[in-house]
């Protein structure tokens, strides 16, 4: 297993993380899966044997039930792995049972510790930006939780680029504990993270944990053009995510993943993970499975090597459109490009050249 540093920390994590969104299946999460304690134990055994050393959950998943199942299923193996969870989401009707205030975060961490049956959380992540609480208050709360030993490291989730930079900058200004990671959505179909979040990860040495790397079931091969999606899947059962900008384009990407999978005698899901795990800025892909077979297939992606031609085909097919100011830097012939942006600007430059050639023809 090729372990990777989690951002600017000494923590080494596996390129795959076991997610627990499928645990519980209650309180509005019935469509994600219904893995119970026995099923969770089996998934942990398979994942840990393969070398996966991170388990990711959240208080929001099944409104606490996923954390309870995770804690019971881990049992004596708790201290053998890195346990990550998330808080900040609304956990009740009380207006203070949400957000990143000192009041809520400390209570949320203590509640997660009880549900998980542990005395500390290795990585605590703020599940979304709080646009009301002053960032200084949030930072002081997280600094306190780390200093108390209840949390070892902390990170963010679903922040925009400016929100993450504000968090890092204010932490440095006030000499408070910085987040070491960001948990973000990033797939071959949805590469918006490359505009700001991935360059930020490279420039600021922030670890990137990728949730929904297979588009929450969209890119597994169960969703196909002209075919009915099986009802026993998340996408076939009315799950509202992900938001797809262009379904025709998404179908093209799915068909390419399927075709490459057929060439390697494997699933489209495995191809998707194999391509994504080595993208610039990616630390670990979070995979959540309903079954043992799905989990084993996901883990097998670590052994799949795509050809240079296949890798380039997927990159070109899934490349996001050059947005301002990126296209302007290329068209204007700007020098001194930032190394954190260059892996992504190179693709934009190729797209712009192709478009220019099309107009000239």
Secondary structure, DSSP 8 states (H G I E B T S, - for coil): ---EE-SSSS-EE-SEEEE-TTBS--TT-TTT--B-HHHHHHHHHHHHHHT--EEE--STGGGGHHHHHHHHHHGGGGGGSEEEEEE-S--SSSTTSSSS-HHHHHHHHHHHHHHHT-S-EEEEEE-S--SSS-HHHHHHHHHHHHHHTSEEEEEEES--HHHHHHHHHHHHHTT-----EEEEE--SS--GGGTTHHHHHHHHT-EEEEE-TTTTTTTSSSS-TTS---TTSTGGGT------S-HHHHHHHHHHHHHHHHHTTS-HHHHHHHHHTTSTT--EEEE--SSHHHHHHHHGGGG----HHHHHHHHHHH-----TTHHHHHHTT--S--HHHHHHHHHHHHHHHHHHHHHH-
